[in-house]
Amino acid sequence: MTTDRRWRAYAVLAVSYFMTIVDLTIVNVALPTIGRDLHFAESNLQWVVTVYGLTFGGVLLLGGRAADLLGRRRILMLGLAVFTAASLACGLATGDTVLVVMRGVQGLGAAIVLPSALSIVMNMFEEGAARNRALGIWGAIGASGATVGLITGGLLLRYLGWRYIFFLNVPIGAAALLLAPRVVPESRAGAGRRRYDALGAVSVTAGLLLLVYALSTAPQDGWASARTIGLLGGGGALLVLFLAVEARVEAPLLPLRLFRLSSLAGANAVGLLLGGSFFSFIFIGTLYMQQVLGYDALQTGLAWLTASVTSVALAGLSQALVTRVSARLVMALGMALIGGGILWATRVPVHGHFLGDLAGPFLVAGAGTAFAFIPVSIAALAGVGERDAGLASGLLNASQQIGGAIGVAVTSTVASSRLDSLARSGSTTPAALTGGFGWALWVCGAIGLAAVPIAFILIRRDELAHVTDHTVGVAA
């Protein structure tokens, strides 16, 4: 494959990936408007956001293995078709149930697209400088996608209406679907009789879905409620069953031998905490700006642009440092910046100002995402064979999505508990909200900082030695 054609294929894959990441957050700023137009009950409105992450995180592993076995381009195109059709249905929805169901189908499509696209990238670029450059851009897309989603959502809501948040995906998805068979190469795991681990696929998908669902509903149902405990117990039991099956089945969905690569295990652990800290920061920070400072959807999105622009601007430096220095050192620096930036944000007052109270934390955390997402992606895929490329990429993204679900659930509970306590003591609503968000930000920051020692403990330098080979031409 020529260099020009390889990068054309990469562009199609990157746009497909970016579309799925943007949709994690693009509807957040439009929720009040959607709720009024479709007559949502206040308690059900969260599901417009939650159900997307639920199916996204729960099906990623299955999507990655399906890509390896059935053909990565074929599965990518299936995912694009599902995602695009569901986006159109979301935009045309006339009731709350239809919108929530179609958002779940959107998440399913995203879970098929993402690991397929990343595994194709892995197979188009040889390990070393060329792959690091490609993954560096990929990491920057992931780091900026969530905040770009907030900005795009604000712009579309102000000038066109909330339905265009979903309609925007239709021409983009259709174009990617038309271009994929022309420019994207097909690949799959090595030839031979394909065996399908049906029990493993069902148990891990159901277990992850139950786990994410339980964590998403726990703030409303209560962490000690019988329903939450039952769901968590059921999800945990299914995941234990999955591990037992994988240790015995002839052709496992998730070969446990992969975890002999400490870089893969360590990067997924850091990825879990990365999702738990940064996605929760976006969630809490957005609530603070809208509910306390009174920002509208567009103002909120533009405020997050600080973090996004910083992340994109530093992506090239991050990728070069990984190649020339150490993936785990850059990763640790990134998580320290994310955790430190979030802790800085705990100082936000009731009558805060963007320049004085938010710009600094957003800049620091945004820089951290550039130095975290990129080395995590590189380390999680270092040393992984071609036959397991889709699975490894699905595992990494599942870790980040599950981490985000856990982080949002935990920080929501902390914020709600502190809010109730302050309200009962006579605090004004803005003061009580700010106090609750402040406590939640302490938790977000602690999650981020917890990843720093994990990066050094679990990721071995010798496994990443080949990543730092071939430093010439990295920044070209």
N, C-alpha and C positions, 0 to 999 in steps of 0.2 A: 504494500500500500504506500503510495507517494505521500510525502509530508503534507502537501496541500490538501489532498483528499482526507487524510487523517484529521486535520484540523477542521475541515468542513463537517465531518462526522461528529467531531467533538462539540462543535457549535450547536448542532441539533440536540445532542445529548444534554449539554449544559442548559439549554433553554427548557428542555423537558423537566430537568431536575429543579431549576429555579421556579418553574410554575407550581410544582408541588410544595416547595418550601414556603413560597409566598402565601399559599392558601392556608397555612397553619395559623396565620395572624390577620389576614386581610379583612376578615369579617368582624374582628374584635371591636373596631371603632364604630361599626355600623349597627351593633346589636340593639341599641335603644330604638332606632328607626325601624329595623326589621320587626322588633317586638310589637311596636304600635301598628304597623301595616298588616301584619299577619295575626294579630290578636294573641300573642303568646302569653301564657301565664308566666309571671316573673320567675318562678322556680324552674320552668322548663327552658328558658331562654339560653342558659349556659350550654345546652346540648347542641346548639348550632356550632359551637366551637369544640366541645368535648368529643362528640361522636366522630369527628374527623380524625382526631388524634387516637381515638379508641381503635378504629379499624386500621389506621395507618400503622400504629405500633404493633398491633396484634398479628398482622398478616405478613410483615416484612420478611421473616425467616422463610416462610413458605414461598413467598414471591421470589426470593433469592435462589432457593434450590430449584424451583420450577424453571427459572432462567437458565441455570446450569445444565439441566437435563433436557429441556425441550427446545432450546435455542434462545439466545439472549435477545436478538433483534425481534424474533417472533413474539416473545413475551412482552418486550418493550412496547410493541405496537398494540398488543392486546390491552396493556395498561393505559396507553394513550387514548385508545378508543373508549374505554370505560370511563376514564377521568373526564374526557371532553363531553361525552353524552350526559354524564351526571351533572357537569357544570351547567349545561343548557337546561336540564330539568330543574336545577336549583333556581336559576334565573326566572323560570316560568312558574315557579311554585305559587299557589294561591292559598295554601294553608300551612300551619306549623308542622303537622306530621309529615307532609310531603317533603318539606325543606330538610327536616332532620334526617329522614331516611336517605334522601339523595346526598346529603353531606357525608353520611356513612359510606355510600357507594363511591363518592369522590375519594375518601380515604383509602378504600380498597384499591382503586385505580392507582393512587399514589404509591401504595405499598408494592405494587407490581412494577411501576415505572422505575422507582428509585434504585433498587438493587440491580435491576437489569442494566440501567444506564451506567452505573459506576463500574460494574464488572466488565462491560464493553470497553470502557476507558482503560481499565487495568490491562486488558488484553491487546489494546492498540499501542500501548507505550511500554517499552522495556523498562525493567526496574533500574533505578538510578536517576540521573539528572532529568531525562526526558519525562519519566513518570512523575517525578517530584514537581516539575513545572506544571504538568497537567493537574495533579492533585492540589497544587497550590492555588490554582485558579478555582478549582472545585471547592476547596475549603473556603475561599473568599465568598463564593456564591452562597454556601450554606450559612456563613457567618452574617451576611448582609440580608439574606432573603427574608428573615422574620421582620426586621425593621422596615425594609422596603415594602413589605405587605401592609404595614400600618400606614405608611405614607400614601401608597396607591389607593388603599381603602378610603382614606380621608378625601383624596382628590375626587375619586369617582362618586363618593357619597355627596359631596358638595355640588358638583357640576352635572352629574348625570342621574344619580339615584342608585340605591343599593343593588338593584338587579344587575347592573353593569359590572359589579364586582365579580359576578359569576359569568356573565356574557363575555368578558374579556378573555377567558380561557378558551372559548370556542374557536376563534380564528387561529390562535396560537397553537392549540392542540391539533387542529386540522392540518395546519401547515407542517408541523412536526411529523404527523402521521403520513403525509404525502412524501416528505423528503426522506424519511427513515429508510425505506427499501432502496432508494437511489444512492444514498451516501454512507449509510451505516453498515459495517460488515457484520455478517452472521458468525456466531461462534457458539460452541457448547462444550460440555465436558467430553473427555475422550470417548472414542468409539467403544462399542461393546453393548451387551444387553442391559437395558435400563431397568433398574429395580426401584420401586416406589415404596417408601416408608410411610404407609397410610396411617398406621397408629401413631407414629411419631408426629406426623403433620397435624393430625386432629388434636392430639394431646397438647402440643406446644401452642398451637393457635388458640384453642379454647382456653388454655391456662393463662396465656398473655391477655386475651380479651377479658377474662374474668378479673384478672389482677388490675388491669388498667381501669375497668369499669368500677371496681370496688374503690380504688383510690380516687376516682373522679367524683363518686357519690358520697364518700365518707364525710366531707365537710357538712353536707346537708343531713345525712342519716345519723352521724355521730360515729366516732372511731370505735366506741365500745358497744355499739348496737349489735344485736344478734345478726342483722342482715349484713353489716360490714364484715363482721368476724366470719360469718358463713361464706361470703364471697371470697374473702382473702384465703380462708382455709381451703375452699374448693379449688381456687387458682393455684395455690401452693401444692396441693395434692396432685393436680394434673401435671405440674412442672416436674415433680418428683417422679411421676410415672414416665414422663418423657425422657428423663435422664436414664431411668432403668431400661427403657426400650432401646435407647441409643447405644447403651453399653453392650447389648446383646444382638441387635438386628444386623443382618448381613450388609445391607446398604443403608446406613443411617442418614436421616435428614441433616443432622448436625454431628458429624464425626467428632467424637470427643478428643481425638488425637490433635485437633486444631489447637486445643488449649495447652498443648505442650509448648507452643510458641508463646513465651511469656510476653512478648511485645503485643500479640493479639489480645491476650487476656488483660494486660495492663491498660492498653488503649481503650478497650471496651469499658473497663472500670472507670477510667477518667472520663470517657464519653458519657457514661451514666450520670456522673456528677456535673459535667459540663451542661447537659440538658437540664438537670435539676436546678442548677444555679441561674444560668442565663435566661432560660425560657420563663422561669418564675420571676426574675427581675423585670422582664418585659411586661408580664402580667400585672405585677404589683405596681410598677412604675406607671403603667397606663391608667390603672384605677386611681392612683394618686392625682395624676394630672387632670383627669376628667371629673372626679368626684370632689376633690378638695380645691384644686386651682381653677376649676371651671373651664378647662380647655375644651374646644370642640374637636371633632374627629380630625380635621386637617391640621390644626395646631399640634395635636398629640403626635401625629405622624411626622410632622416636620421637626419636632423636638427630638425624636428618635433618629432623625437623619444624622445627627452628630455622631452617634455610635456607628452607624452604617458607613458613612464616608471615611471615618477613621479606620475602620476595619479594612475597607477596600484599599485605602492608601497604603496600608502597611502589609498587605498580603504578599507582595513581591519580596519584601525584606524578610518576612517570616519564612517563606519557601527557601530563600537563599541561605538563611541561617540554619535551617534543618539540614540542608545539603552540606554545608561547610562546617557546622559545629556539632550539634546533637539534637535529635528529635525530642528526646525526653527532657533536655534542658529547656528548649523553646516551649515545649508543652507545659512544663512547670511554671515558667515565666508567665505564660498566657493565663493559666488558672490563678496565679497570684494576683495578676492585674484585674481579672474579673472579680475575684473575691474582695480585693482591696477597693475597687471602684464601687461595688455594691455596699460595702461597709461605710464608705464615705457618704453614700446616699442616705444612710440612717439618720443623718443630721437634718433632713428636710423639715422645715417648720410648717405651721398651718398656713401662713401667708407667704409661701415661697415664691421665688422668682427663678426663671430658667437660667439666666447667666450666673446668678449668685449661688444657686443651690443644686442645679441639675447638670449644667454643661460639663463641669469637671468630672463628676462620676460617670457620665455618659461617655466622655472622651477616654477615660481610663479603662472602663469595661469594654468599650468598642475596640480599643487597642488589644485588649486581652483576647477577644474573640479571634482576631487575626493570628495571634500567636498560639491559640489553642486548637481551633478547628482544623487547621492545616496539618500540624504534626500528628494529631490524633488520627486523621484519615490515613496519613502515610504509615504510621506505626501499625495501625490495625490491619493493613494489607501487606506489610513487609514480609516476605518469605512465604506468602500464600500461593499455592500452585494454581495453575490455570483452571483446573477442574473445580476448584472451590471458590473462585472469584466472586460469583454472585452471592453465595452463602455468606462469605466473610463481609461483604458490603451490606447485606441485609442484617447481619448480626450487629454491626456497628451502628447502623441507623436505628435499629430496634432499641439498642442500649440508650441512645440519645432521646428517643421518643418516650420510652418508659421512664427515663430519668426526669424528663419534663413533666410527665403526668404525676409522678411522685412529688416532685418539687412544688407544682401548683397546688396539689391536694394538701400537702403539709403546710405550706405558707398561707393558704386560704383559711385553714383551721386556726393557725396562730393569729392571723389578723382578726378573724371573727371573734375569737375568744377574748382578745385584748380590747376590741371595740365594745363588746358587751360589758366588760368589766368597767371601762371608762365611762360608758353611757350610764350605767347604774350609779356611778359615783358622782354624777351631775355634770360631766364634761359636755361641752357643746358638740354637735354632730361633727363639724370639721376637725375639732381637736381629737375627738374619739377616733375618727377615721385615720388621722395622721398618726396617732399613737399605735393603732393596730397595724398600719402599713410599716411603721418603723420597726416593730418587733418582727414582722415577716421578713423585712430586709436583713435583719441580723441573721436569720436562719439561712436566707439565700447566700449571704456572704460566707457563712461558715461552711456551707456545702461546697462552694467554690474552692475555698482554701484547703479543705480536706483532700482535694485531688493532688495537691503539690507533693506530699510525701509518697502518695501512691505511685506517682509517675516515676520516682526514683527507686522505689522498692520493687515494683512489679516488672518494670521494663528494663531488660538487660541490654547493655551497650553492644555486646558481641552480635546479638540478633539484628541490630540496626546498622552494623558496620557497612553492609553493602549499600545502604541508603545514602551514605555520605561519600560513596565513590563517585568519580566522574564529575568534578565540580565545574568543569569548563562549560561555558555556554548556558548556565542555568538561567541567567537573567536576560537572555537574548529575546 
